[in-house]
Amino acid sequence: MDESGAADFGRERWQRRYAAARKRAADFSTLSGLEVDPVYGPPDGSVVPEFDRIGWPGEFPFTRGLYPTGYRGRTWTIRQFSGFGNATQTNERYKMLLRAGGGGLSVAFDMPTLMGRDSDDPRSAGEVGHCGVAIDSAADMDALFGGIKLADISTSMTISGPAVPVFCMYLAAAQRQGADIAKLNGTLQTDIFKEYIAQKEWLFPPEPHLRLIGDLMEYCAQHIPAYKPLSVSGYHIREAGATAAQELAFTLADGFGYVELGLSRGLDIEQFAPGLSFFFDAHIDFFEEIAKFRAARRIWARWLRDVYGATTERAQWMRFHTQTAGVSLTAQQPDNNIVRTAIEALAAVLGGTNSLHTNALDEVLALPTEKAAEIALRTQQVIMEETGVANVADPLGGSWYIEALTDRLEAEAEQIFARIRAMSPDSSMTGGLLRGIDVGWFSAEIAEASFAYQQKLEKGDKRVVGVNCHMQTVETPIEILRVSHAVEVQQVRDLGTRKAARDQAGVDTALSALVAAARSGTNMIPPMVAAARAEATLGEICSALRMEWGSYVETPAF
């Protein structure tokens, strides 16, 4: 069959799948009343070289999206990232977001929690509740989700180093609500590779971290099939200064490493691969970001099929969440951040994101105020309800510019994959990742890219409104959210009260059982959930494992 025939045949196949799929009850016409098709492609009889690389929505390699209906079947989930102060304060913010139309929760944790430390740890002083919510034990999880049925809502938690014990506290809270944990749905970040590469919030050496992640993958596959235990995060890699191609390549390489981890555990790729999801940055270069998302789906599908042997579509799908670029926000003229966020959110949608968080205009200065958080939420709702972008699947597909950028980013990513695998003694992606982390290769690559951009910024080759151009302004100071020191005092006091009231012997027994599981090689999730139910704190659980596994010290790279 010639190239034009392949395009025609694909259209007929797509039409059958589209007709069989469920669609939303919505008006899919333009503002002027013009009816639009659900997707657009080559005219009948036209010749489109390598059309199968572009294809149709819902078909391999999923360049144009995972579903034949695009957003006509289901729009992206509005999932606003939020957390500050104590669990009760954040619970109130969640309820506000849900009342305003948010579709899912995304938990931001404070720095002590991200580092596996309790609020009463001396190293936590001054940081409790400031960059997210403070979570010390399962009791805090109870308060965090008080009045919110975890069985009925998708919950994402952005945490990596102590992700597994925090997840066990989430399970304990869900069980206390009476939820059937087999029906829980959500996403846990868990991605430890990106911590060594970019964010630097680790607890243990890489191998024990991977052991925990493997246990979590096994447990979720057996007991919580709808839950995604591993969200592979490119967001933090990009925020550290990586280019779009580096974000794409490093993130997917991390994902391939987790695929290899699952296979090494004897897991069925058709079952565990759908539990892997991704988290990308939507930066300000509009078309490059759209191309990045399209290339990511295509690369992932091809590698899962051709390298790792996945045969089902669900196992080849890349599902991803997107957050607009925090690093693009400016303290100067912060109202401009509303515009930046809207453009970045639109790029994510045109790239086919499955869920989306939009940053607030004041996040460069502090945690968002309620007003700023609502503006960020409304930004998504305006895009969803008013612009018509959800009417057509991959509306920019076939654009010469978009397709050329998609191909170029894919080619650059493949070159980086080859360099990573070349560092591995057995040519595995995991081996290359571990070696690259050990010698500081990833950090050096990101630092070089960040330095190159900074030079362009300082020379004026790259322009940022309000920073190095158009600096005159009539703005007035904005009100920002400040977390009172009283939050830390109360959190430490409450933690002390809970420790005094709990069954200490039960806590000690549970922690001993957890360490025994770490030594024996058995799955550590059940004893960790038992420790969470006994009100063992996050710091106690992480300290017990540090005593067993040791800590990690990064190799300096210059």
GIFENUR-V231065 format. One record per run of one state. SS is the DSSP state (h for helix, s for strand, l for the rest). FROM is the first residue (numbers start at 0). TO is the last residue. If there is no record, write none. Layout:
BEGIN
ss;from;to
SS;FROM;TO
SS;FROM;TO
END
This chain:
BEGIN
ss;from;to
l;0;1
h;2;19
l;20;27
s;28;28
l;29;33
s;34;34
l;35;49
h;50;52
l;53;68
h;69;71
l;72;75
s;76;81
l;82;85
h;86;98
l;99;102
s;103;108
l;109;109
h;110;113
l;114;120
h;121;123
l;124;131
s;132;132
l;133;136
h;137;143
l;144;148
h;149;151
l;152;153
s;154;157
l;158;161
h;162;175
l;176;179
h;180;182
l;183;184
s;185;187
l;188;188
s;189;189
l;190;191
h;192;198
l;199;204
h;205;222
l;223;226
s;227;227
l;228;228
s;229;232
l;233;233
h;234;238
l;239;242
h;243;263
l;264;267
h;268;274
s;275;281
l;282;284
h;285;305
l;306;311
h;312;315
l;316;317
s;318;323
l;324;324
h;325;327
l;328;334
h;335;349
l;350;353
s;354;356
l;357;368
h;369;385
l;386;398
h;399;421
l;422;427
h;428;438
l;439;439
h;440;458
l;459;463
s;464;464
l;465;467
s;468;468
l;469;483
h;484;500
l;501;502
h;503;519
l;520;523
h;524;532
l;533;536
h;537;548
l;549;557
END
